[in-house]
Amino acid sequence: MTSDKPGQIAARLDRLVFSRSLQKLVALISLGGAFEFYDLFMTAYIAPGLVAAHLFSLGQGGFFAAGSIGFFVFCTFAGMWAGSLGFGFVADRLGRRAIFTFSLVWYCLATLVMAFQHSAASIDLWRFIAAIGVGLEQVTIDTMLSELVPAQSRGRAFAFNQLIQFSVVPVVALLGWLLVPLHPFGLDGWRCVALIGSLGALAAWGLRLSVPESPRWLALHGRAAEAEKVMAGLEAGVASDTGQALPPAPRRETVPEQGAFREIFARPYRGRTLMLSVFNLMQSIAFYGFGSWVPSLLIAKGIHVTASLEYAFIIALANPLGPLLGFLVADRMERKWQLVAAGASVAVFMFLFALQTGAAAIILFGVLVTLSNNWISFACHNYQSELYPTRIRARAVGFVYSWSRVSAALAGLLIAFFLHQYGTLGVAFFIAAAMTVMVVTIAGFGPRTRGRSLEEISR
């Protein structure tokens, strides 16, 4: 057995069991992603504070007015678009682990600077800079997870990853509810929420230094000794967890090649690239159109700002439950049909949310929209990383995922418009239309991936 061949490394990885050692590795990777989610979802929960501090307004001033909350949301996703599209190729060239750590430091420090800005324009600028690191981080996490976890367990691994990441959403929602209306230590509450996220990310950085490089990437780049060292460590950990010797790996030959960006537009990947680009354009309208606007949607329904943050916190408590429930279907139901079912659920529940006036019903349907969006999230992060080979995985995922950032940036402006002109029901129509296009695209053109090796799917 020659460990320097990418095919054999892949065969050795796919015979592993998703035991405690691999679960710990996924948890370490996910921990950094949790602080990324904190930074991302913070947008929704500090928005009322930015308005209360008279730094921003809700919907007035035009699409691209620096003082509009819609433009603040736009800057968040425009930065994530730049990170995922403009820098995704770096993880294919320099390795997953280095970019994994660098992007964390990037958005941590930029958010720290943003917390001390005193004008809408400067807040928007530093939000954009921080979001570049956030966008790059998510691409790298998806790439690492797909390459480190065996084929039969990828669904559960991504559900576990999203469980950890989404667990931080109730935390930022709670902090928003408790701190945004106050002025602790003489600081606006929204500044304290931002500072907590940036300092927490620095603390997590030390834990993530123990994450190894992808052995698939090492083998592909001719670093045989390093690939063997990482593989030996993974195999020893799984053997220790199970108390059994690992079965021999089947022969699996591949020809190491250097990837090129243009390959994602050639057969057999061209159709996948187009399908995933349309999918990402649509899915983020629902995910961020609701998640980044929950308190503002509630305020538009006539709920006081403090009560809206309380309701938003209760709805946010559902976030970890989505991936937790996902364990039931993650590796049992084909990924494309998970996305179809989740998209249809978002459309229905969003309409019902918009029609409610009572607190209990608003919270109930807000929770159901959140759970459905969570289902889309853990299924799609898994799905899109499965559809490309190791040599181009990061840049391909970065490209298709970047369309979700374009969509989320523009959706932020459009939702501000629909909310101002037509209220929550107008937002619901917009989201339902996006979900219809998403469902048709995935159902008609998405390939199956469940239980198949990355190399088989690539062929």
C-alpha positions in Angstrom: 0.0 0.0 0.0 1.5 3.3 -1.0 0.3 6.2 1.2 1.5 8.8 -1.3 -1.2 8.0 -3.8 -4.4 10.1 -3.3 -6.6 7.2 -4.3 -5.2 5.0 -1.5 -5.5 7.8 1.1 -9.1 8.2 0.1 -9.7 4.4 0.4 -8.1 4.4 3.9 -10.3 7.4 5.0 -13.5 5.8 3.7 -13.0 2.6 5.7 -12.9 4.5 9.0 -15.7 4.6 11.5 -17.1 7.9 12.7 -15.9 7.2 16.2 -15.0 9.4 19.2 -11.6 10.5 17.6 -13.2 11.7 14.4 -16.1 13.3 16.3 -13.6 15.3 18.4 -11.9 16.4 15.2 -15.2 17.6 13.7 -16.0 19.4 17.0 -12.7 21.3 16.9 -13.3 22.4 13.3 -16.9 23.3 14.2 -15.9 25.4 17.2 -14.3 28.0 15.0 -17.4 27.9 12.8 -19.5 28.6 15.9 -17.8 31.9 16.3 -18.2 32.6 12.6 -21.9 32.0 13.1 -21.9 34.3 16.1 -20.3 37.0 13.9 -22.8 36.4 11.0 -26.0 36.2 13.1 -24.9 39.1 15.2 -26.1 41.2 12.2 -29.8 40.6 13.1 -29.5 41.2 16.8 -27.4 44.4 16.8 -29.6 46.0 14.1 -32.1 47.4 16.6 -29.3 48.8 18.6 -27.7 50.5 15.6 -31.1 52.1 14.9 -31.7 53.1 18.5 -28.2 54.7 18.6 -29.3 56.8 15.6 -26.4 55.5 13.5 -28.7 53.7 11.1 -32.4 53.8 10.0 -34.8 51.0 9.1 -35.6 51.1 5.4 -35.3 54.9 4.8 -32.7 56.6 2.6 -32.7 54.4 -0.5 -31.0 51.0 -1.4 -27.4 52.1 -1.1 -27.6 54.7 1.7 -24.8 54.1 4.1 -27.1 54.7 7.1 -29.7 52.1 6.1 -29.8 48.8 8.0 -30.4 47.2 4.6 -27.0 48.5 3.4 -25.4 47.2 6.7 -26.7 43.7 5.8 -25.6 44.2 2.2 -22.0 45.0 3.4 -22.0 41.8 5.5 -22.8 39.6 2.5 -20.8 41.5 0.0 -17.8 40.9 2.2 -18.6 37.2 2.4 -19.0 37.1 -1.4 -15.5 38.6 -1.7 -14.1 36.0 0.7 -15.6 32.9 -0.8 -15.1 33.9 -4.5 -11.9 35.9 -4.3 -9.9 33.8 -1.9 -11.4 30.3 -2.1 -8.6 29.2 -4.4 -6.0 29.9 -1.7 -7.1 26.9 0.3 -6.5 24.7 -2.7 -3.0 26.1 -3.1 -1.8 26.6 0.5 -3.8 24.0 2.3 -7.0 23.9 4.4 -5.5 24.2 7.8 -3.5 27.4 7.2 -6.5 29.3 5.7 -8.7 27.8 8.4 -6.7 29.6 11.1 -5.9 32.8 9.2 -9.5 33.6 8.3 -10.5 33.3 12.0 -7.9 35.9 13.1 -9.0 38.1 10.2 -12.6 38.5 11.1 -11.9 38.5 14.8 -9.7 41.6 14.6 -11.9 43.4 12.0 -15.0 42.9 14.2 -13.0 44.3 17.2 -12.2 47.4 15.2 -15.8 47.7 14.0 -17.1 47.8 17.6 -15.3 51.1 18.2 -16.6 53.0 15.0 -18.9 56.0 15.4 -20.3 56.5 11.9 -22.5 54.4 9.6 -19.9 54.5 6.8 -17.0 53.3 9.0 -19.2 50.6 10.6 -20.2 49.4 7.1 -16.5 49.4 5.9 -15.3 47.3 8.8 -18.3 45.0 8.6 -17.3 44.4 5.0 -13.7 43.7 5.9 -14.7 41.3 8.7 -17.1 39.4 6.4 -14.3 38.6 3.9 -12.8 36.4 6.6 -16.2 34.9 7.5 -16.8 33.9 3.8 -13.4 32.3 3.4 -13.8 30.4 6.7 -17.1 28.7 5.7 -15.6 27.5 2.4 -12.6 26.0 4.2 -14.7 24.3 6.9 -16.9 22.6 4.3 -13.9 21.5 2.3 -12.1 20.1 5.4 -15.1 18.2 6.7 -15.9 16.5 3.4 -12.2 15.4 3.1 -11.7 14.1 6.6 -14.9 12.1 7.2 -15.7 8.7 5.6 -18.4 8.5 2.9 -21.0 6.7 5.0 -20.9 9.2 7.8 -20.7 12.6 6.0 -24.3 13.4 6.6 -24.0 12.9 10.4 -20.7 14.8 10.4 -22.2 17.8 8.8 -25.3 17.6 11.1 -22.9 17.5 14.1 -20.9 20.4 12.7 -24.1 22.5 12.3 -25.3 21.5 15.7 -22.2 23.0 17.3 -22.3 26.1 15.1 -26.0 26.8 15.5 -25.7 26.4 19.2 -24.2 29.9 19.3 -27.2 31.6 17.7 -29.3 31.5 20.9 -26.2 32.9 22.7 -25.9 35.9 20.5 -29.7 36.3 20.5 -29.7 36.3 24.3 -26.9 38.8 24.5 -28.7 41.0 22.0 -31.9 40.8 24.1 -30.0 41.6 27.4 -27.4 44.0 26.2 -28.6 45.9 23.2 -31.2 48.1 25.1 -28.5 48.9 27.8 -25.2 50.8 28.0 -22.9 48.5 30.0 -19.6 50.1 31.1 -20.7 53.3 29.2 -20.7 51.5 25.9 -23.7 51.0 23.6 -25.1 47.5 24.0 -24.5 46.6 20.4 -20.8 47.3 20.8 -20.6 44.9 23.7 -22.2 42.1 21.6 -19.6 42.6 18.9 -16.7 42.7 21.3 -17.8 39.4 23.0 -17.8 37.6 19.7 -14.4 38.8 18.6 -12.8 38.0 22.0 -14.4 34.5 22.0 -13.0 33.8 18.6 -9.5 34.5 19.8 -10.0 32.1 22.7 -11.1 29.3 20.2 -8.1 29.8 18.0 -5.8 28.0 20.4 -8.0 24.9 20.4 -8.1 24.8 16.6 -4.3 24.6 16.3 -4.6 20.9 17.0 -6.6 20.4 13.7 -4.5 18.5 11.2 -4.2 19.2 7.5 -6.4 17.2 5.1 -4.4 14.0 4.1 -6.2 14.1 0.8 -4.8 17.5 0.1 -1.3 16.5 1.3 -1.2 13.4 -0.9 -2.4 15.3 -3.9 0.4 17.8 -3.5 3.1 15.2 -3.2 3.6 15.5 0.6 3.6 11.8 1.2 5.3 11.7 4.6 2.9 14.3 6.1 -0.1 12.6 4.6 1.0 9.3 6.1 1.6 10.8 9.5 -1.9 12.3 9.6 -3.5 9.1 8.3 -1.7 7.0 10.8 -2.9 9.2 13.6 -6.5 9.0 12.4 -6.4 5.3 12.0 -4.8 4.8 15.4 -7.5 6.9 17.0 -10.4 5.0 15.4 -8.8 1.6 16.1 -8.4 2.6 19.8 -12.0 3.8 19.9 -13.5 0.7 18.5 -11.0 -1.8 20.0 -10.7 -3.5 16.7 -8.1 -3.6 13.9 -9.2 -1.7 10.8 -10.0 -3.7 7.7 -7.6 -3.5 4.8 -8.3 -0.6 2.4 -9.3 -1.6 -1.2 -7.0 -0.5 -4.0 -8.2 2.8 -5.5 -6.0 4.4 -8.1 -6.1 8.0 -9.1 -3.7 10.2 -11.1 -2.5 13.2 -9.2 -3.3 16.4 -11.1 -3.1 20.1 -10.5 -6.6 21.6 -10.6 -7.5 24.8 -12.6 -10.4 27.1 -12.0 -11.7 26.6 -15.5 -12.3 22.9 -14.8 -15.5 23.8 -12.8 -17.0 24.9 -16.2 -16.0 21.8 -18.1 -17.7 18.4 -18.1 -18.7 16.7 -15.9 -18.8 19.6 -13.5 -20.3 22.4 -15.6 -23.9 21.2 -15.0 -23.2 20.9 -11.3 -21.7 24.4 -11.1 -24.7 25.9 -12.8 -27.2 23.9 -10.7 -25.4 24.8 -7.4 -25.1 28.5 -8.4 -28.9 28.8 -9.0 -29.5 26.8 -5.8 -27.3 29.2 -3.7 -28.8 32.3 -5.3 -32.2 31.1 -4.0 -31.5 29.3 -0.7 -29.8 32.3 1.0 -32.9 34.5 0.4 -34.8 32.3 2.8 -31.9 31.5 5.2 -30.6 35.0 5.7 -33.8 36.8 4.6 -35.4 35.4 7.8 -32.3 34.8 10.1 -30.8 38.2 9.6 -34.1 40.1 9.9 -36.1 38.3 12.7 -36.2 41.3 15.1 -36.9 43.8 12.3 -39.7 41.6 10.9 -41.2 41.5 14.4 -40.9 45.2 14.8 -42.7 45.6 11.5 -45.6 43.5 12.9 -46.0 46.2 15.6 -44.0 44.5 18.4 -41.9 46.8 20.6 -38.2 46.6 20.1 -37.5 45.0 23.6 -40.3 42.4 23.1 -39.1 41.7 19.5 -35.6 40.9 20.8 -37.2 38.6 23.4 -39.3 36.8 20.8 -36.2 36.6 18.5 -34.3 34.9 21.3 -37.0 32.3 21.9 -37.1 31.6 18.1 -33.3 31.4 18.1 -33.4 28.6 20.7 -34.6 26.3 17.9 -31.4 26.7 15.9 -29.5 23.8 17.5 -32.6 21.5 17.2 -32.5 21.6 13.4 -29.2 19.8 13.1 -30.0 17.6 16.1 -33.2 16.4 14.3 -31.1 16.1 11.1 -29.2 13.1 12.6 -32.4 11.1 12.0 -32.2 11.5 8.2 -28.7 12.8 7.5 -27.3 9.5 6.0 -30.7 7.8 5.4 -32.3 10.2 3.0 -30.8 11.3 -0.3 -29.3 14.8 0.1 -31.2 16.4 -2.8 -34.6 15.3 -1.5 -33.7 16.7 1.9 -33.2 20.0 0.3 -36.4 19.8 -1.7 -38.5 18.9 1.4 -36.8 21.6 3.5 -37.3 24.3 0.8 -41.0 23.5 0.5 -41.4 23.7 4.3 -39.8 27.1 4.5 -42.2 28.5 1.9 -45.3 27.2 3.8 -44.2 28.2 7.3 -43.0 31.7 6.2 -46.5 32.5 4.9 -48.0 31.2 8.1 -45.5 33.3 10.2 -46.5 36.5 8.3 -50.2 36.0 8.9 -50.0 35.6 12.7 -50.7 38.3 15.3 -50.6 36.4 18.6 -47.3 35.9 20.3 -47.5 32.1 20.6 -48.4 31.6 17.0 -45.7 34.0 15.8 -43.0 32.2 17.9 -44.3 28.7 16.7 -44.1 29.5 13.0 -40.9 31.4 13.5 -39.4 28.2 15.1 -40.7 26.1 12.2 -39.1 28.5 9.6 -35.9 28.3 11.6 -35.8 24.5 11.7 -36.5 24.2 8.0 -33.7 26.7 7.2 -31.4 24.7 9.5 -32.2 21.6 7.5 -31.3 23.4 4.2 -28.1 24.6 5.8 -26.6 21.3 7.0 -27.7 19.4 3.9 -26.4 22.0 1.4 -23.0 22.5 3.0 -22.5 18.7 2.8 -24.0 18.4 -0.7 -22.0 21.0 -2.5 -18.7 19.9 -1.1 -19.3 16.4 -2.3 -19.7 17.3 -6.0 -16.1 18.2 -6.9 -12.7 16.5 -6.7 -10.1 17.4 -4.1 -7.9 19.3 -6.6 -10.5 22.0 -7.1 -12.9 21.5 -4.2 -12.2 24.7 -2.3 -12.3 27.0 -5.3 -15.4 25.2 -6.7 -17.2 25.4 -3.4 -16.1 29.0 -3.1 -17.4 29.9 -6.5 -20.9 28.3 -6.2 -21.2 29.4 -2.5 -20.3 33.0 -3.5 -23.6 33.3 -5.3 -25.4 32.8 -2.0 -23.5 35.9 -0.7 -24.5 37.9 -3.8 -28.0 36.8 -3.2 -28.0 37.5 0.5 -26.4 41.0 -0.1 -29.1 41.9 -2.6 -31.8 40.2 -0.6 -30.9 42.4 2.4 -31.7 45.5 0.2 -34.8 43.9 -1.3 -36.2 42.7 2.0 -35.7 46.2 3.4 -37.8 47.5 0.4 -40.5 44.8 0.7 -40.7 45.2 4.5 -41.0 49.0 4.1 -43.6 48.9 1.3 -45.6 45.7 2.0 -44.8 44.5 5.5 -44.0 41.0 6.6 -46.4 39.4 4.1 -44.5 41.0 1.2 -41.3 39.4 2.6 -43.0 36.1 2.8 -44.0 36.2 -0.9 -40.4 37.1 -1.9 -39.0 34.1 0.1 -41.6 31.7 -1.2 -40.8 32.6 -4.8 -37.1 31.9 -4.2 -37.9 28.5 -2.5 -40.0 27.5 -5.6 -37.1 28.1 -7.9 -34.7 26.3 -5.5 -36.9 23.2 -5.2 -37.4 22.9 -9.0 -33.6 23.2 -9.6 -32.5 20.6 -7.1 -35.3 18.1 -7.9 -34.6 18.3 -11.6 -30.8 18.5 -11.8 -29.2 17.5 -8.5 -27.2 14.2 -8.6 -27.4 11.7 -5.8 -24.5 11.4 -3.3 -25.6 9.4 -0.3 -23.2 6.7 0.7 -20.9 7.3 -2.3 -17.2 8.1 -2.0 -16.0 11.5 -3.0 -13.9 10.0 -5.8 -16.9 8.1 -7.2 -19.1 11.2 -7.1 -16.3 13.1 -8.9 -16.2 10.6 -11.8 
